[in-house]
Amino acid sequence: MVARTTRVGQRFAIGERVCKRYRLGDTRTVPPRRGVVKEVVEEEKKMKNRAPFKAYSYRILWDGSRSLSLHAQQALRSLENND
């Protein structure tokens, strides 16, 4: 039996506060990274033997930084919703 997952659309809006989601290793030694979404990058990905799908990335301005960095949607979580 194959588990089906539903596609998630755009999770974050411009100006929303987010933090970096750490999945591997000991997160207690890594200080939390917080920032603001400045730009949404929408890209249509095509893979062999699959239907094309939209992938969302975000340009984040981290607190204490002056340059933007690009991160995938699944690497971020919202600070306002605490999910």
C-alpha positions, 0 to 999 in steps of 0.5 A: 500500500502506497501512502499518498501525501497532499501537496502543500502550497505556499506556507509563508507570506512576505514579511512573516517571521520564521525560524530555521528548522534543525532536524539532525544532531543536537539542537541545544548547541545551535542558537535558534536562527530567526528572520523575516521572509523578503521574497517568495521564489516559486519554481515548477519542477519536473521529474521523470515519471511524475507530474510537474509540481510547484516548489516554494523557496524563500529569501530570508533576511536573518536577524543580525545579517545584511544579506538574503539567503535562499531556503526551501520551504521544508527547512523553515517554520513559522514563529507566529503560528508555533507549528 
